Amino acid sequence: ETGVTQSPTHLIKTRGQQVTLRCSSQSGHNTVSWYQQALGQGPQFIFQYYREEENGRGNFPPRFSGLQFPNYSSELNVNALELDDSALYLCASRGTTGVNTEAFFGQGTRLTVV
Amino acid sequence: AQSVTQLDSQVPVFEEAPVELRCNYSSSVSVYLFWYVQYPNQGLQLLLKYLSGSTLVKGINGFEAEFNKSQTSFHLRKPSVHISDTAEYFCAVSPIQGAQKLVFGQGTRLTINP
């Protein structure tokens, strides 16, 4: 079990609503990444935060936004939810920004948009 | 850009038999390579990674993988599987320079039959 915790574990929202997902990174980790995993697919990179600044972004629209706080915890916000946003959202933290260091994943938040 | 193809979506094997999960990748730049495992209702756990050096990499739970640069492959192997190895396995790459993200394949579901 990693020290990365995500909340909530499950969530149901209506199309058009907004949602906030939370991630508490492992102690001492200053880099947090978010991934979207649709059913039956591999995770897709949304964005990464390092010391409260976004330092990488995948091919996701601006309605996907995030924050990282001074304690390195993070939020993923999604506005104007669409049915295709239904997925498992994974947070990963690492001790440095270097991709060669291990990323530790949380158990994910399963979002269902109806 | 990078892409990862896992050649088998499902692999059924009998307990104590050997298994190979195949992974090919495409990238215009040098990459690091990873294998992750995902157990039901859990996040991803790193099995092993190739950064440099010996092309045969050993990981946790008796898994190993071989990097073949000429064939752009990174196949995962285990000589004798157990029921507890039943899970989804993901191959991933990440560029050594630039964008710090993991690009995943679509996954291979490994099912171990008694």
Interface residues (C-beta under 8 A of the other chain):
Chain A: T2 V4 S33 Y35 G40 Q41 G42 P43 Q44 F45 Q48 N55 G56 G58 L90 A92 T97 G98 V99 N100 E102 A103 F105 G106 Q107 G108
Chain B: V4 Y32 Y36 N41 Q42 G43 L44 Q45 L46 K49 L51 F90 A92 S94 P95 I96 A99 Q100 K101 L102 V103 F104 G105 Q106 G107
